[in-house]
Amino acid sequence: MTVVKKELTLEEEKLTIRDISIAAEAQTKQGDTFFLITQRWWQEWLEYVNQNQASTVNDGSASEHQFLGGSTALKRPSSINNSDLIYQAASGDSNVGIELHDTLVEGTDYILLPQEVWNQLYEWYGGGPILPRKVINSGLSQTELAVEVYPLRLQLHLMPKDERSTIRISKKETIRELHKKACEIFSLNPEIVCIWDYFSHQKHALMDMEKTLDDANIQMDQDILVEVVNSNSAGGMNSFHENGAADNGMVALVEPSQSNFSNAEGLSLSKGSTRNGNAELSQSQHLASSGTEKTYASTGVSTRGSTCGLTGLMNLGNTCFMNSAIQCLVHTPEFARYFREDYYQEINRQNPLGMVGELALAFGDLLRKLWAPGRTPVAPRPFKAKLARFAPQFSGYNQHDSQELLAFLLDGLHEDLNRVKHKPYIKSKDADGRPDEEVADEYWANHIARNDSIIVDVCQGQYKSTLVCPVCNKVSVTFDPFMYLSLPLQSATTRSMTVTIFTCDGSALPAACTVTVPKQGRCRDLIQALGNSCSLKHTEKVLLAEIRGHLIHRFLEDPLISLSSIKDDDHLAAYKIPKLAKNSKFLQLIHRREEREIGISQSSVGWKPYGTPLVSPISCDDVITRGDIQLIVHRMLSPMLRSENPGFNCVSRSKASSAAANASRLTAASEACIDSSLPNDDPRQKDMSSSKLANLEKLPLQLVDENNACIDLTVGEDKSVKLSSSSMSILVFVDWSQKLLENYDTRYIENLPEVTKYGPATKKARTEPLSLYSCLEAFLREEPLVPEDMWYCPTCKERRQASKKLDLWRLPEVLVIHLKRFSYSRSMKHKLETFVNFPIHDFDLTKYVANKNNSRRQLYELYALTNHYGGMGSGHYTAHIKLLDENRWYNFDDSHISPINEEDVKSAAAYVLFYRRVRADHHHHHHHSVSNGAVSSAGQHNISSRK
């Protein structure tokens, strides 16, 4: 078409598009249309409109720099040509719609433009073909926006006529819409047509017409059966249920494209590039992962002839979690052998716990591709599509946990390849004092009778679990199978914690107390240890609080709070208080001091909290006056009174006796406020406030009342104080003026020590790296069950908090060890970056195996591991793998593979370790290995060219 347009300058074009983009971006919503434009044309346009950037003179006026480029000025791009994004249909093949190439990557092959931007460019330049795509809601919460670049492509099978047709339809369309379109394509009467999810050529009902295809778990390239039924048989359909089988992925490489990056990022990626012009764009080409490399150096490697398996896996958008786990399994010699031979006869299609053999087939297929000669990286799309079908938790383009995927894969492959077609039901008998060996063998035989597969042969071991009832000492021994060991990253079984103890009755000065508690213990362990060491009376209890910013951040009231949630650099206070009647609140005394500006004026900036708050219980049953609160605070502060101060009627020789004297004098005064057990008409209450306060100097106190207003407690001492009914705490501020500080020694509340202080002495001990053996010992050691896992004791006939001890009993050929780097607390996921020193050779487990009949040494060597770099929900996974034929280590980073030295295998990123058993005759073989440094100068190991 001919385009008539008013000639705009480059600058005007650029600004027009920029302004439209910014406006469009702000209002993107579900249902909007975006347009694909080839990256090549877009790049050309950006270079055209930005060509003067580099040579702009300082004053930058547009008229001048039009001419700066001289004859080298870039020409205006010709019309938009998107033909490189689509399959060129054979001429005359009119019924094929415009089909995008299957593996396009946003930012590398195309850019997504909002409708308004596309309209403007199209008006200026013309061209085509026009490739509109809709914005849909996606993500687990369905609140993120993504452009559906690749709607579902479904294979329709018409029965009984046996015709076929391919249809494109959004995954957000309903099954009703699919039914309607299928009837139009085959010209059928909708009344007599049923459609079925025909995954694996088995019928799974699609009954709910209002469900979307997404909800029905229909995947790319899946088969749909369009069945013409006679009306009387339609009733029989209800006997079918939707079933969690997977798509058969006959047409491989498709799945919603990378526009879904991390769901919504498909949008933001292209928006960023439209808005910021050229500079951004050069990066957006690198945003696509290394999987988009188009050239691979496949030369120079095959000289060895025999070795295969050095093939990379493309990253399909945050799929490094999957790639790293797959490469470790693929390079496990037993699996490499098994899946390259004829494993089909072992596929179990009947197992309700499996995936009708689909997962095993997809994995076997991928493994064969990776072991095939040639070095071109493989895009694991068919495998990822299967995975998404069976484990929707791994679908989409978010980062997932490589270990969770590995656990799912091992389990899924086991069930798909389980040689047991009909599992017998076997009830385990109690050990009843029989020898361990007999019981263990019985448990193992029972396990094998139900579970028998290559995965069990290679990866499964058995451990002994001993439970002891704390009440009747009944011992229960069981033997359980394991697929991998998840080890905690800790060595010490105990932890020393420092807490400062405060009294509320003025009987003692604050004192730091250091106790030893179980590292994996709970708050009740800490409270008990503090009670023992600070000689708690039977009428008292300890209230534990975490202090942050000189305020009480939280009371640790729940005895089951895990001590691991208290970090070494937190600050804890423990308040000794009477075990009270129910109806009382806590008065929190918060210290403030005047902050002065540094400098000549020294003017006050205001009152800022400092020191550690003090706590005292206060009864809510009585009327509390301002004078009562003055008394309670006097009593709390009394141990810090300076003894030589005459104004406070208390002269005494020693600090301790002064504290005691002050306390006893004040005790009578404020006892009534605290002791809620006193009856209201007790005569002791009558004269309390006025007479006792008369001897005491008023403290500058302010109370925060229920309306959040500050009340001055230095005046109107008989006025009652309204306490908020909703809050358990009453806040009182004490403002420490210079004058008041002359009377009290506040050092005691000023320095609250950290929970664990690492001084110069302990620093040295801490640098000793954590060894894998220590982690294993921490995993095996005896400890009480957590309350939520209480054990039903058959003798007591009650649930008991038994102690549990694990021992290794039978070790597998391949031992998989997961280092528990990720912890999940109430609101946070937390990653431990601890370096674990793990042996590469001679991992000796002999002493950890409780089965003493097994006399041979249990030695293992490392041959693969996955690494996790970066933070919790994001980060990047790679694998280090030893090619056993070559005796050489490689780093597998998605599609890029490079040789590494053995000493570089260990790092703080190590996450899942793969060890294989070393036979006695193989032992010490490794000492003669070829050094990895010996990479030939001809670049023999340049496996894939980095971008």
PELINBEL-V848342 format. One record per residue. N is the residue number from 1. OMEGA is omega in whole degrees, 0 to 359 (NA if undefined). NEAR is the number of other ideal C-beta (glycine too) atoms within 12 Angstrom. Layout:
BEGIN
N&OMEGA&NEAR / N&OMEGA&NEAR
END
This chain:
BEGIN
1&179&12 / 2&183&7 / 3&177&17 / 4&179&9 / 5&176&19 / 6&182&11 / 7&175&12 / 8&173&20 / 9&178&20 / 10&184&32 / 11&181&25 / 12&179&19 / 13&184&31 / 14&183&30 / 15&179&20 / 16&182&26 / 17&180&41 / 18&183&28 / 19&179&19 / 20&182&28 / 21&183&36 / 22&180&21 / 23&184&20 / 24&184&31 / 25&186&31 / 26&189&16 / 27&182&18 / 28&178&33 / 29&180&19 / 30&178&22 / 31&177&18 / 32&178&29 / 33&171&26 / 34&182&41 / 35&175&38 / 36&172&41 / 37&185&44 / 38&181&34 / 39&182&35 / 40&181&24 / 41&182&34 / 42&179&41 / 43&181&28 / 44&179&27 / 45&180&39 / 46&181&35 / 47&180&27 / 48&185&31 / 49&181&33 / 50&191&30 / 51&182&30 / 52&185&30 / 53&188&23 / 54&188&15 / 55&181&18 / 56&176&19 / 57&185&16 / 58&184&8 / 59&169&9 / 60&182&15 / 61&190&15 / 62&187&21 / 63&184&13 / 64&190&16 / 65&171&24 / 66&190&21 / 67&186&15 / 68&183&20 / 69&181&21 / 70&187&12 / 71&183&8 / 72&183&12 / 73&181&18 / 74&180&22 / 75&176&14 / 76&181&22 / 77&174&27 / 78&187&16 / 79&183&25 / 80&179&36 / 81&183&24 / 82&189&35 / 83&180&21 / 84&180&22 / 85&189&38 / 86&173&24 / 87&176&17 / 88&182&15 / 89&177&15 / 90&184&9 / 91&180&7 / 92&180&7 / 93&193&12 / 94&187&9 / 95&177&12 / 96&178&18 / 97&178&19 / 98&182&22 / 99&175&24 / 100&169&34 / 101&189&25 / 102&192&27 / 103&180&30 / 104&181&36 / 105&179&42 / 106&178&46 / 107&177&37 / 108&181&37 / 109&183&35 / 110&174&43 / 111&177&50 / 112&181&53 / 113&174&43 / 114&185&36 / 115&184&29 / 116&181&27 / 117&179&37 / 118&183&37 / 119&183&22 / 120&180&31 / 121&183&40 / 122&178&28 / 123&181&23 / 124&192&30 / 125&183&30 / 126&179&23 / 127&182&25 / 128&348&24 / 129&181&26 / 130&186&24 / 131&182&38 / 132&176&27 / 133&186&39 / 134&173&31 / 135&178&34 / 136&173&38 / 137&178&27 / 138&183&35 / 139&183&22 / 140&184&17 / 141&183&12 / 142&180&19 / 143&181&14 / 144&182&26 / 145&175&33 / 146&176&44 / 147&180&46 / 148&183&41 / 149&179&45 / 150&173&40 / 151&180&36 / 152&171&39 / 153&184&37 / 154&178&43 / 155&180&33 / 156&176&36 / 157&179&32 / 158&177&28 / 159&2&25 / 160&185&12 / 161&182&17 / 162&171&14 / 163&180&19 / 164&175&21 / 165&178&27 / 166&182&28 / 167&173&37 / 168&181&30 / 169&181&36 / 170&179&32 / 171&178&38 / 172&176&29 / 173&180&30 / 174&176&24 / 175&177&34 / 176&181&23 / 177&178&27 / 178&179&42 / 179&182&36 / 180&182&22 / 181&180&31 / 182&180&38 / 183&179&26 / 184&183&19 / 185&184&26 / 186&182&28 / 187&183&16 / 188&174&26 / 189&187&15 / 190&184&22 / 191&189&13 / 192&183&19 / 193&171&35 / 194&174&36 / 195&184&47 / 196&167&38 / 197&190&42 / 198&182&34 / 199&182&38 / 200&180&32 / 201&170&22 / 202&185&22 / 203&173&29 / 204&189&30 / 205&169&27 / 206&189&39 / 207&190&23 / 208&187&20 / 209&185&22 / 210&180&16 / 211&174&25 / 212&179&27 / 213&177&39 / 214&180&32 / 215&181&20 / 216&176&36 / 217&176&30 / 218&184&41 / 219&179&41 / 220&174&41 / 221&180&35 / 222&177&45 / 223&175&37 / 224&180&43 / 225&177&37 / 226&189&40 / 227&175&33 / 228&183&27 / 229&172&24 / 230&195&15 / 231&187&14 / 232&181&9 / 233&186&14 / 234&182&19 / 235&184&12 / 236&185&15 / 237&187&23 / 238&182&13 / 239&180&11 / 240&175&21 / 241&175&16 / 242&189&23 / 243&191&23 / 244&180&26 / 245&188&34 / 246&182&41 / 247&186&45 / 248&169&33 / 249&182&34 / 250&180&28 / 251&195&23 / 252&207&26 / 253&176&28 / 254&175&34 / 255&188&41 / 256&196&41 / 257&184&39 / 258&179&43 / 259&179&45 / 260&186&40 / 261&176&38 / 262&185&27 / 263&190&33 / 264&188&30 / 265&177&33 / 266&179&44 / 267&190&39 / 268&182&30 / 269&184&41 / 270&179&46 / 271&182&36 / 272&186&27 / 273&178&38 / 274&188&42 / 275&191&31 / 276&172&25 / 277&196&31 / 278&189&29 / 279&181&17 / 280&192&27 / 281&181&31 / 282&178&18 / 283&187&17 / 284&176&37 / 285&180&29 / 286&181&19 / 287&178&33 / 288&188&38 / 289&183&34 / 290&180&35 / 291&183&37 / 292&179&33 / 293&185&29 / 294&182&19 / 295&179&15 / 296&178&29 / 297&182&25 / 298&181&21 / 299&169&18 / 300&184&21 / 301&189&35 / 302&179&20 / 303&181&14 / 304&177&19 / 305&193&10 / 306&192&15 / 307&169&25 / 308&179&25 / 309&177&44 / 310&183&45 / 311&182&41 / 312&174&45 / 313&179&44 / 314&175&39 / 315&182&38 / 316&183&44 / 317&181&45 / 318&180&33 / 319&179&42 / 320&178&43 / 321&181&45 / 322&183&48 / 323&184&48 / 324&181&46 / 325&182&48 / 326&183&46 / 327&179&50 / 328&179&49 / 329&183&47 / 330&182&44 / 331&171&41 / 332&192&40 / 333&182&27 / 334&181&29 / 335&180&41 / 336&179&33 / 337&187&22 / 338&186&28 / 339&176&37 / 340&174&22 / 341&185&17 / 342&182&12 / 343&189&29 / 344&184&17 / 345&180&12 / 346&183&31 / 347&183&31 / 348&183&35 / 349&183&25 / 350&190&18 / 351&181&32 / 352&180&17 / 353&184&23 / 354&184&34 / 355&182&40 / 356&176&32 / 357&186&33 / 358&183&42 / 359&180&45 / 360&180&41 / 361&182&33 / 362&180&40 / 363&180&43 / 364&180&36 / 365&181&31 / 366&180&40 / 367&180&37 / 368&179&27 / 369&184&33 / 370&180&40 / 371&181&31 / 372&177&19 / 373&182&19 / 374&190&22 / 375&183&33 / 376&181&26 / 377&183&37 / 378&174&38 / 379&187&39 / 380&185&43 / 381&182&38 / 382&180&36 / 383&181&47 / 384&179&46 / 385&178&43 / 386&182&46 / 387&182&41 / 388&182&42 / 389&185&38 / 390&184&39 / 391&183&29 / 392&180&21 / 393&180&18 / 394&182&34 / 395&179&34 / 396&186&34 / 397&175&37 / 398&176&30 / 399&176&35 / 400&182&38 / 401&183&34 / 402&181&42 / 403&178&37 / 404&178&27 / 405&182&38 / 406&179&42 / 407&180&29 / 408&182&32 / 409&182&44 / 410&181&41 / 411&182&32 / 412&179&39 / 413&179&49 / 414&183&37 / 415&179&38 / 416&185&39 / 417&182&41 / 418&182&35 / 419&179&27 / 420&183&25 / 421&179&19 / 422&186&13 / 423&176&22 / 424&175&15 / 425&182&9 / 426&178&17 / 427&182&9 / 428&178&22 / 429&178&17 / 430&182&19 / 431&178&25 / 432&174&15 / 433&178&13 / 434&179&16 / 435&181&15 / 436&186&30 / 437&182&22 / 438&183&19 / 439&181&30 / 440&180&35 / 441&179&21 / 442&178&26 / 443&183&33 / 444&179&32 / 445&178&22 / 446&180&26 / 447&182&31 / 448&180&24 / 449&180&20 / 450&186&26 / 451&182&34 / 452&182&27 / 453&177&36 / 454&181&36 / 455&178&42 / 456&181&34 / 457&190&25 / 458&193&32 / 459&189&38 / 460&174&32 / 461&182&38 / 462&174&38 / 463&180&37 / 464&181&34 / 465&182&32 / 466&177&29 / 467&177&33 / 468&179&25 / 469&183&27 / 470&185&22 / 471&185&17 / 472&179&16 / 473&174&15 / 474&179&26 / 475&178&26 / 476&181&31 / 477&173&33 / 478&179&30 / 479&187&36 / 480&178&27 / 481&171&33 / 482&180&32 / 483&179&35 / 484&178&37 / 485&175&37 / 486&187&28 / 487&176&39 / 488&180&32 / 489&179&36 / 490&177&30 / 491&184&27 / 492&179&24 / 493&178&20 / 494&183&22 / 495&177&27 / 496&184&26 / 497&179&38 / 498&180&34 / 499&178&43 / 500&185&38 / 501&180&40 / 502&174&43 / 503&179&40 / 504&186&45 / 505&178&39 / 506&185&38 / 507&181&30 / 508&175&27 / 509&176&30 / 510&180&37 / 511&178&27 / 512&183&28 / 513&180&33 / 514&182&24 / 515&178&31 / 516&183&23 / 517&176&34 / 518&184&30 / 519&180&28 / 520&183&26 / 521&181&29 / 522&184&30 / 523&182&33 / 524&178&27 / 525&181&31 / 526&182&40 / 527&180&38 / 528&180&23 / 529&179&31 / 530&180&37 / 531&181&26 / 532&189&16 / 533&180&24 / 534&177&29 / 535&179&17 / 536&176&25 / 537&183&16 / 538&178&9 / 539&185&13 / 540&170&26 / 541&181&25 / 542&175&40 / 543&187&40 / 544&180&44 / 545&174&35 / 546&183&32 / 547&173&38 / 548&177&19 / 549&177&16 / 550&177&27 / 551&177&27 / 552&182&33 / 553&177&20 / 554&170&22 / 555&180&26 / 556&188&34 / 557&182&20 / 558&184&16 / 559&184&19 / 560&177&19 / 561&182&26 / 562&180&28 / 563&180&35 / 564&177&30 / 565&176&26 / 566&185&33 / 567&183&21 / 568&184&21 / 569&173&16 / 570&179&27 / 571&182&33 / 572&172&45 / 573&175&43 / 574&182&44 / 575&176&40 / 576&180&37 / 577&178&35 / 578&172&29 / 579&196&20 / 580&165&24 / 581&189&17 / 582&197&13 / 583&178&16 / 584&177&30 / 585&178&33 / 586&173&33 / 587&177&44 / 588&180&40 / 589&183&44 / 590&183&36 / 591&174&39 / 592&172&30 / 593&185&28 / 594&175&23 / 595&179&17 / 596&175&16 / 597&175&12 / 598&178&9 / 599&188&8 / 600&190&7 / 601&182&9 / 602&184&12 / 603&186&12 / 604&177&16 / 605&181&15 / 606&184&13 / 607&182&22 / 608&178&20 / 609&172&28 / 610&178&27 / 611&182&34 / 612&179&40 / 613&174&42 / 614&184&48 / 615&174&42 / 616&177&43 / 617&180&39 / 618&186&42 / 619&180&34 / 620&185&26 / 621&183&24 / 622&171&30 / 623&180&22 / 624&179&40 / 625&177&31 / 626&179&33 / 627&179&36 / 628&183&40 / 629&176&45 / 630&182&45 / 631&181&43 / 632&182&50 / 633&176&47 / 634&183&43 / 635&181&41 / 636&185&52 / 637&191&45 / 638&181&44 / 639&184&39 / 640&179&40 / 641&176&41 / 642&189&27 / 643&185&26 / 644&184&17 / 645&184&23 / 646&185&14 / 647&182&17 / 648&174&28 / 649&183&22 / 650&179&33 / 651&184&17 / 652&186&25 / 653&187&12 / 654&182&12 / 655&185&22 / 656&183&17 / 657&179&17 / 658&179&29 / 659&182&34 / 660&182&26 / 661&178&25 / 662&185&37 / 663&186&32 / 664&182&22 / 665&183&26 / 666&187&38 / 667&183&29 / 668&185&23 / 669&189&35 / 670&182&41 / 671&187&31 / 672&180&35 / 673&189&44 / 674&189&40 / 675&185&31 / 676&181&27 / 677&181&21 / 678&176&20 / 679&185&15 / 680&185&15 / 681&181&10 / 682&183&18 / 683&182&11 / 684&186&22 / 685&193&29 / 686&190&15 / 687&194&16 / 688&193&34 / 689&192&34 / 690&187&20 / 691&185&17 / 692&183&30 / 693&183&30 / 694&181&17 / 695&189&19 / 696&176&32 / 697&179&25 / 698&176&23 / 699&181&38 / 700&184&29 / 701&172&39 / 702&181&28 / 703&178&41 / 704&184&27 / 705&187&25 / 706&178&18 / 707&181&12 / 708&177&12 / 709&179&14 / 710&179&19 / 711&180&29 / 712&184&24 / 713&179&39 / 714&181&24 / 715&175&16 / 716&188&18 / 717&180&29 / 718&181&18 / 719&180&22 / 720&183&19 / 721&177&37 / 722&180&19 / 723&180&33 / 724&182&19 / 725&187&12 / 726&188&11 / 727&177&17 / 728&186&23 / 729&173&29 / 730&182&40 / 731&175&37 / 732&178&41 / 733&171&34 / 734&183&40 / 735&185&31 / 736&176&32 / 737&178&19 / 738&183&16 / 739&182&15 / 740&181&30 / 741&177&26 / 742&183&18 / 743&185&29 / 744&176&38 / 745&189&25 / 746&178&29 / 747&187&18 / 748&180&30 / 749&189&34 / 750&186&21 / 751&180&19 / 752&185&37 / 753&175&28 / 754&180&24 / 755&177&34 / 756&182&29 / 757&177&22 / 758&178&18 / 759&181&13 / 760&183&10 / 761&185&9 / 762&179&15 / 763&186&12 / 764&181&10 / 765&185&13 / 766&186&19 / 767&175&12 / 768&186&14 / 769&179&21 / 770&181&29 / 771&179&23 / 772&178&38 / 773&179&25 / 774&179&26 / 775&180&34 / 776&179&38 / 777&179&26 / 778&180&30 / 779&186&33 / 780&191&29 / 781&182&27 / 782&172&22 / 783&182&29 / 784&176&25 / 785&176&26 / 786&186&21 / 787&182&18 / 788&179&11 / 789&183&16 / 790&184&19 / 791&178&30 / 792&181&18 / 793&183&24 / 794&180&18 / 795&179&19 / 796&187&19 / 797&178&12 / 798&177&17 / 799&184&18 / 800&176&27 / 801&185&26 / 802&170&33 / 803&186&27 / 804&178&31 / 805&178&25 / 806&171&32 / 807&173&33 / 808&181&34 / 809&182&36 / 810&184&34 / 811&183&38 / 812&175&35 / 813&179&27 / 814&182&36 / 815&180&41 / 816&182&41 / 817&181&43 / 818&177&37 / 819&187&43 / 820&181&29 / 821&186&38 / 822&175&29 / 823&185&23 / 824&178&17 / 825&187&16 / 826&188&12 / 827&196&7 / 828&164&14 / 829&186&18 / 830&178&21 / 831&176&26 / 832&180&25 / 833&184&23 / 834&173&29 / 835&176&22 / 836&180&36 / 837&182&25 / 838&181&37 / 839&174&25 / 840&175&30 / 841&172&25 / 842&171&24 / 843&191&30 / 844&184&23 / 845&187&36 / 846&188&20 / 847&181&17 / 848&182&31 / 849&186&31 / 850&182&29 / 851&187&30 / 852&177&16 / 853&182&15 / 854&191&20 / 855&186&10 / 856&179&19 / 857&181&20 / 858&184&30 / 859&180&29 / 860&171&38 / 861&181&35 / 862&175&35 / 863&178&41 / 864&172&44 / 865&172&44 / 866&179&45 / 867&173&39 / 868&179&37 / 869&172&26 / 870&191&20 / 871&193&16 / 872&187&21 / 873&184&19 / 874&174&20 / 875&186&28 / 876&178&26 / 877&170&42 / 878&175&41 / 879&168&45 / 880&185&42 / 881&178&43 / 882&174&39 / 883&192&36 / 884&180&29 / 885&184&19 / 886&186&27 / 887&186&24 / 888&181&33 / 889&176&37 / 890&173&40 / 891&178&38 / 892&181&42 / 893&187&35 / 894&185&40 / 895&182&40 / 896&181&36 / 897&179&39 / 898&179&32 / 899&175&33 / 900&178&30 / 901&183&22 / 902&183&27 / 903&179&13 / 904&182&20 / 905&183&34 / 906&173&25 / 907&180&25 / 908&179&22 / 909&184&33 / 910&187&42 / 911&177&48 / 912&185&46 / 913&178&42 / 914&179&48 / 915&173&38 / 916&182&32 / 917&177&30 / 918&176&31 / 919&183&16 / 920&183&13 / 921&179&9 / 922&190&19 / 923&181&18 / 924&177&15 / 925&188&17 / 926&185&24 / 927&181&14 / 928&187&9 / 929&177&22 / 930&178&20 / 931&178&17 / 932&180&24 / 933&186&17 / 934&177&15 / 935&187&23 / 936&185&15 / 937&180&10 / 938&176&11 / 939&185&16 / 940&186&22 / 941&174&33 / 942&192&23 / 943&178&36 / 944&186&36 / 945&176&23 / 946&181&19 / 947&NA&19
END
